[in-house]
Amino acid sequence: MAVEWSRKKRRWAGLAAAAVVAVAAGLVWFKPWALWLDETVHEALPSASAPAATPTANPGPSVSAAAPVTVARGAFISHEHATTGTAKVVRLADGTHTLRLEGLDTSNGPDLHVLLSDAPVKEGTAGWRVFDEGRYVDLARLKGNRGDQNYPLPTDVDWSEYPSVSIWCDRFDVSFGAAALVRA
């Protein structure tokens, strides 16, 4: 009887240890506390200087460096999590482009990225998982789930071939929110 009782204790101890390991692994994987921790970013629009002009005999009136120009924009819609804000493609004075997120407000989560995608933005659950199915460019990890932030676009990427922006949770392959980019 004592041997049987000892086996039961060991079995329960083993089950309890396995449960603790499973809960710890689940917490590390899901990071549920991230939903309550906000990361706010307030970046100014980058200022790139214009390329140097070649001097001419008659320079004419003085012209300051070209101001950044918004060439495309779109408003975020919610997918897996409530998401608001605006995405803009901005051409800087030196001819490079930056994706600017303004007034972004979404949930925090594990492994969030900013994707440019060729997938169309769809409302509701139909749009949750489409942004990594076709062509896409992973610009970077999301800097913060709130605020204004900039993501330089690679010079070898034609951004106009990617008309969608998604706040993408790479851990669970789901879009938190997305914006369709429309030429300004």
Residue, then its C-alpha position, 0 to 999 in steps of 0.5 A: m500500500a505504501v509503494e502504491w501511495s508513493r507512485k501516486k505522489r510521484r505521478w502527481a508531482g510529475l504532472a504538476a511539474a509538466a503543468v508548470v513547464a507548459v504554463a511557463a512556455g505558454l507565457v513566453w510564447f503568448k506574452p499576454w502582458a504585452l496587451w497592457l503595456d503601451e510603447t509610444v514613439h514620437e519621431a519627427l519626419p526625417s529631413a534629408s537634404a536635397p542633392a547639391a545643385t550645379p552652379t549656373a551663371n544666372p542662379g535666379p531667386s534663392v530656393s530652399a531645399a524641397a520639402p517632403v511630399t506625401v505621395a500616397r496615404g491611407a487610413f488604418i482599419s482594424h483586423e485582429h485588434a482595434t487599430t487607427g491612424t494613418a500610413k503615408v509614403v513620403r518622398l524626401a528632398d533627396g528622392t528617397h521614400t519613407l513610410r510614416l505612421e501617424g497617430l498610430d494606436t493599436s494593441n501591443g503584442p509579440d513580434l509585431h512588424v510593419l509590412l508592405s504587401d501586394a495583398p488588397v486590404k479587406e475588412g473583417t476576418a477576411g483580411w486578417r491573414v492575407f498579407d504574407e501570402g503574396r509578395y511583401v517587404d518586411l520593413a522592420r519591427l514595429k517601434g511602438n504601438r502608439g504614436d508617430q514613426n518612420y520606416p525608410l523604404p529600401t531604394d531597390v523596392d518600388w513601393s507602388e507595387y505594394p499598395s498595402v501596409s499591415i501591422w503584422c504579428d509574425r508570431f501568430d501570422v495575423s494582421f492587427g490592422a492595415a491601410a490601403l495606400v492611395r496615391a496623393 
